Amino acid sequence: MADAYSYTNAKGQTYYLHTKEVTLKNGKIQRIYFFARDVRPGSLPAVPAGYEVMETKRTNMPVLKKA
């Protein structure tokens, strides 16, 4: 498995970036990005172009935001 992009939040917890294609109710396929505490299939080696990592205020969970 390729090296996954890791992010350590303010609480010192490490998360890894993943992507997955999901089918919406209208039948369209959309690519989603998410962080997980472990490395799974679909891990990404870097943040996609045009995105940046931010933390949610309450839980310090990392999320991707369009730059």
Phi, psi and omega in degrees: 000138181292159177296134181262145175294128180245149179223129177254123184277183184295337179274357180086012179269138181260133179236153180240140184276134180226163174225154180204146175261128181240152177261124180280169181300330180276003176095349179287149177259131181231140177271128177246152176243140179208159177252143178225158181285344179231165180274127182233171173301141182095011180290150181249142180281344182205165176289133180300151179301138179088003179237157174221156182268134175229165175248142174290150186291317187280316187254353183061022177287131179286143177221157176266139178229141177295133183285000000 
